[in-house]
Amino acid sequence: MGRWEPDARGRMMRAAIELFTERGYEQTTAGDIAGAAGVTERTFFRHFRDKREILFDSSDTMGRNAREAILAAPDDLAPLDTALAGMVAGGALLTGRRDYSRQRAEIIAANPALRERELLKLARMTEGVAEALRARGVPEPTASLAAHTAVSVFHVAFGRWVGDADAPDDLADCIAEAAAALRALT
């Protein structure tokens, strides 16, 4: 096994997506992923708690990036615009990963337990955004409303970005378009 080759984590993530796409999520084991990536199963578990975490690996980083952007936003920015700036910063992690994101979304859509996990991660992101807004002094219910709205805009924009060939190449542009559509509703 090529366990001394660089980027074991990246190789495992790519192998998992390929195997989940070819065989299905349920039919793929952590051992299968490790073998396809040229690492031991022990190495797999050093990087990931289980095979689900490969699909949700960047969620915590996205949340941290969103929080940092919210806390660093100009003081005169409205709460919703501040939260949307956080979503753009979090989404920047996906730059150059549209095909991977599309495959990941298809795998998650095909598995009810993974869809549930995705919703839990979105709920955690929503709470993180609301918490960051409250840290900026945004009162309730404004902080929660802005957080829920911004994460919903992100969710809709992401769905378009991975599912619509005519969508802009940049996720940030999809977020801006979804936010504009929301504003047009009022």
C-alpha positions in Angstrom: 0.0 0.0 0.0 1.2 3.5 -0.8 0.5 4.8 2.7 3.5 7.1 2.6 2.2 9.0 -0.4 1.1 12.6 0.3 -2.5 13.8 0.8 -3.9 10.6 2.2 -7.0 12.6 3.4 -7.6 14.0 -0.1 -7.1 10.6 -1.7 -9.6 9.0 0.7 -12.2 11.7 0.0 -11.8 11.2 -3.8 -11.9 7.4 -3.5 -15.1 7.6 -1.3 -16.9 9.8 -3.8 -16.0 7.4 -6.6 -17.0 4.3 -4.7 -20.2 5.9 -3.3 -21.2 6.9 -6.9 -20.3 3.5 -8.4 -21.5 1.1 -5.6 -23.8 3.2 -3.5 -23.2 4.6 0.0 -24.6 1.7 1.9 -22.6 -0.9 -0.1 -19.2 0.9 0.5 -17.2 0.2 3.6 -14.4 2.2 5.3 -12.1 -0.6 4.3 -13.1 -0.3 0.7 -12.3 3.4 0.8 -9.0 2.9 2.5 -8.0 0.2 0.0 -9.0 2.4 -3.0 -7.0 5.3 -1.6 -3.9 3.1 -0.9 -4.0 3.5 2.9 -4.8 1.2 5.8 -8.1 1.1 7.5 -6.4 2.4 10.6 -5.2 5.4 8.6 -8.8 6.0 7.5 -10.0 6.1 11.1 -7.2 8.5 12.1 -8.8 11.0 9.7 -12.5 10.2 9.9 -14.8 8.9 12.6 -16.8 7.0 10.1 -17.6 7.0 6.3 -20.3 9.6 6.8 -17.8 12.2 7.9 -16.1 12.1 4.5 -19.2 13.8 3.1 -19.4 16.3 5.9 -15.7 17.0 6.4 -15.8 20.7 5.5 -19.0 21.6 7.5 -17.1 22.7 10.6 -14.6 24.7 8.6 -17.4 26.4 6.6 -19.1 27.3 9.9 -15.8 28.8 11.3 -15.2 30.8 8.1 -18.8 32.1 8.2 -18.4 33.1 11.9 -15.1 34.9 11.3 -16.5 36.8 8.3 -19.6 37.8 10.4 -17.5 39.0 13.3 -15.2 41.0 10.9 -18.0 42.6 8.8 -18.3 46.4 8.9 -20.4 47.6 11.8 -22.8 49.5 9.6 -23.8 46.3 7.6 -27.4 45.2 8.2 -27.8 41.9 10.1 -29.0 40.0 7.0 -26.2 41.3 4.8 -23.7 40.4 7.6 -25.1 36.9 7.7 -25.0 36.6 3.9 -21.4 37.7 4.0 -20.7 34.9 6.3 -22.4 32.4 3.9 -20.3 33.7 1.0 -17.1 33.3 3.2 -18.2 29.8 4.2 -19.1 28.8 0.6 -15.7 30.0 -0.6 -14.3 26.7 0.7 -16.1 25.1 -2.2 -14.3 27.2 -4.8 -13.0 24.8 -7.5 -15.0 21.9 -6.1 -18.2 22.1 -8.0 -18.0 18.7 -9.6 -17.1 17.1 -6.2 -20.0 19.1 -4.6 -22.4 17.9 -7.3 -21.5 14.3 -6.7 -21.7 14.7 -2.9 -25.1 16.3 -3.2 -26.3 13.4 -5.4 -25.0 10.8 -2.9 -26.7 12.6 0.0 -30.0 13.0 -1.9 -30.1 9.2 -2.4 -29.8 8.3 1.3 -32.3 9.4 3.9 -29.9 9.1 6.8 -27.4 11.4 5.0 -30.2 13.9 4.2 -30.9 14.0 7.9 -27.3 14.5 8.7 -27.1 17.4 6.1 -30.1 19.0 7.8 -28.4 18.7 11.2 -25.3 20.3 9.8 -27.3 23.2 8.4 -29.1 23.6 11.7 -25.7 23.8 13.4 -24.5 26.4 10.9 -27.7 28.4 11.5 -27.1 28.5 15.2 -23.4 29.4 14.7 -24.5 32.3 12.4 -27.1 33.5 15.0 -24.5 33.3 17.8 -22.0 35.4 15.8 -24.7 38.0 15.1 -25.6 38.1 18.8 -21.8 38.5 19.6 -22.0 41.6 17.3 -24.8 43.0 19.4 -27.7 42.0 17.1 -30.7 41.4 19.4 -33.3 38.6 19.2 -35.3 37.8 17.2 -33.4 39.7 14.5 -30.2 37.5 15.0 -32.2 34.3 14.6 -34.2 35.5 11.7 -31.2 36.8 9.8 -29.3 33.5 10.5 -32.2 31.3 9.3 -32.7 33.5 6.3 -29.0 33.5 5.3 -28.6 29.8 5.7 -31.8 29.2 3.6 -30.4 31.5 0.9 -27.2 29.5 1.0 -29.1 26.2 0.8 -31.1 27.4 -2.2 -28.1 28.8 -3.9 -26.1 25.7 -3.3 -28.8 23.5 -4.8 -28.9 25.7 -7.9 -25.1 25.7 -8.1 -24.8 21.9 -8.1 -28.1 21.1 -10.0 -28.4 23.7 -12.7 -26.0 23.7 -15.6 -27.0 27.4 -16.3 -26.1 28.5 -12.8 -23.1 30.8 -12.4 -19.8 29.1 -11.9 -19.1 31.0 -8.7 -21.2 29.9 -5.7 -21.0 33.5 -4.4 -22.9 34.7 -7.5 -25.6 32.1 -6.9 -25.9 33.3 -3.3 -26.2 36.9 -4.5 -28.9 35.9 -7.0 -30.8 33.9 -4.4 -30.6 36.9 -2.0 -31.9 39.2 -4.7 -34.8 36.8 -5.4 -35.6 36.9 -1.7 -35.5 40.6 -1.5 -37.9 40.8 -4.5 -40.5 38.8 -2.5 -41.1 41.7 -0.1 
